Amino acid sequence: MNELFSNRISGVPPSFIREILKVAVDPSIISFAGGLPNRDLFPVDALQKATNDIFNDDGKDILQYSSTEGYLPLREMIVADYKRKGLDINIDEVLITNGSQQGLDLLGKVLINEGDQVIIEEPGYLGAIQAFEVYSAEFNSVAVNQDGMDIKALQDTLKTSRAKLMYTVPNFQNPSGISYTNENRRAVAQCLSKTSTLLIEDNPYGDLRFSGEEKLSFKDLLPEQTILLGSFSKTVVPSFRLGWIVAPKPLMEKLIIAKQAGDLHSNYFCQRVLHRFLQDNDLQAHIEKIIAVYGKQKQVMENAIKRCFPEQVTYINPEGGMFLWVTLPESLSAMELFDKAIAEKVAFVPGDPFYVSKRGLHTLRLNFSSVDPDIIEQGIARLGKVLHEALDK
């Protein structure tokens, strides 16, 4: 049957993380592998009330087809939120998508031909790598560090690359948790301002800040070349699969055509439920609850790492988001440690899949948002045991 498959899909591997999550479904395994929000923070009662209210008020209409661009009042709320953050976005620049992941797919579909070059962070978000891989993009990876993107490496890449796109997660990056400083953002914008490269600012975690100060958006610094992606998955619920893309009008016209060909429109019923929830509830107050819990969980994990991991192990301390990025001694391969960790009933994500070409790496990602504090301590103790035993050998 292989001869039936398109060239486009034949060379794309399955998501490594999704495969790991299959291993981690055993309830006896403490999993730091997923990038899951904390289910105890889902606003169940408020969403149930919103659902009942829209059925009572508009029961027939909410079950009908809708426009490709998305429910207008919901888009207006997104525009208003950007305005509160200092960004002036036109309503015609906003498209509701099936999570920000569909935004990546639509951008790939509209912009990338086979062999087109895309600049991506190293390490970078696996979902973006997979989305652009489907369209046979050629990746140019640029390392990120505590301050953001390696500017010298970016300059060197731009000298030799004719990249159409550059993908970034500048706030609490997945997987590393780092945030670009304002100085780094300005330097990145300065580099790209001399090119036709479009910059994608994916910001699923930006509202989940529990320390430090808000940073500039690339939309402030590079307005004509910046595409914004956002999501309600981390601030409300992931199962609605609702996100959005902000793009200049000429690009938006093509994105709408691509979306019409793909699914006509995002789930209208969920858009209406979400809009009513946002209309009747204080989203910022809800986000503050999330921040308080995640901040505590991050601190518990950090303290446990200091207590249980070998001193040669280092980590990045994020100002927000959902992940801690751990660097092991070079003698240890995170991929090789994975099976040993599973044997001790604890799971993590090795760093390898977050790089487009490197393998056998000594980095790993830990998620703290979906695990209760006492379980975090147990899991880190188990993982610490694995690390100590590996180093002793």
Steps between C-alpha positions, in 0.01 A plus 500: 500500500798735546494594132160664557631756748603848392864602512390773738385266777734206445805670648331651807542297821224482765519745788758364743317651796169341399676165486650559844158583644379155391771350722412730787128410521580241767352659816799382703731719288554860610510689173683828445485429127182673383442871454163481670321774692382415851153345467403614850513860373253453214199731564249214477204664675538829313525323164196285581303814583619671180388197299156495663460875450576497129268203445224689680566826316596383152463123481438459129756748370793359699461166318527652151794548261690825542759724332854388431651798681332402827233642730531878475441584870771250599742657254410841643593374846839389368557842344402669829745284694781595264404867543522458879854373445588797279459342155268652240356208302236534228205260525557392137845372599357239742406144400366243750681166459488148641762581759816688409623171350265549206649846457837336441349257251324779309820705485686198367230434243490861379869593511729196477601324180721192507852604596405846629706602798359556849702630795413322823619524858739236632360336702162574345134410534444150364150586373639771274777274371243234413255749345759647263660162432175393334560769236864389447657810651876522533585599858771742606531469876628785720589433862319670787659581834393666825459837323322373191625433150874487425529822300834420338368162387185668367705754306713224351190301405336799332816557291465158340126430535206628299255397772134579446413448866657513843312327781536617862342439840654803675309466829575192716616310197402139443710303584766711675281738703724797414361844412667738258617821667381829350855567383507165323163563339619834367812336359297224333264758350793705373644193327170411330413858405759476222331191352162386366482220760172479692527443876246278677452593866326203661384599847297221665657553845540879505225565756643240742769723654580451869816713524685768306355772277295496181709519183452670166319321221674465166184665363623817674844470347435350157132573429494432125683167523353348818229234512341431839366166623292465816297236679230456763631150579728609785275768649153341473486139371694306235216275382317785322802517264456874452782736416562781256740646250570870438643571155519789249202523267665363179619193692170470688310474171702192406473352851121525482497317165720226646275467805187485284657211311598328824199521734272790394520648852603419855247348741227765516326351803821513707565854379160605632548322834843658540372845411220477758749377762732794428207740500369388840827428683820682588764323290785689666386382843486144369852534354626630836379175659691300238814708555487449876474121464763468226740726686475277807538182294807640326655590833431154642667340197798735521550427872471125438758518221745680729445233762491184286703553182878465473677833531630467141142536372388855417166648402341820367275678747206642297304816582177333391350232279489128567849352457842459657794423267772280647857453378683181600873432504621436144573138587125430531255462212147601596358261242687208653381602847135502395447123523678492837270775624190312380625197695499726808146613411582857396487655151657805339565619144859459374635809327574330166166561320524876566803519269467461124830318450675418830458172685640335813463820697532555873193721548144426607169679559289476815139620523389625841152639424303174492649327808405571863780620733529178706513292180762737356723428799455123460569513127811716531633267772453203263670683217781609732560134586530417128747785444718410798514136393589594141783727613632243747536254212 
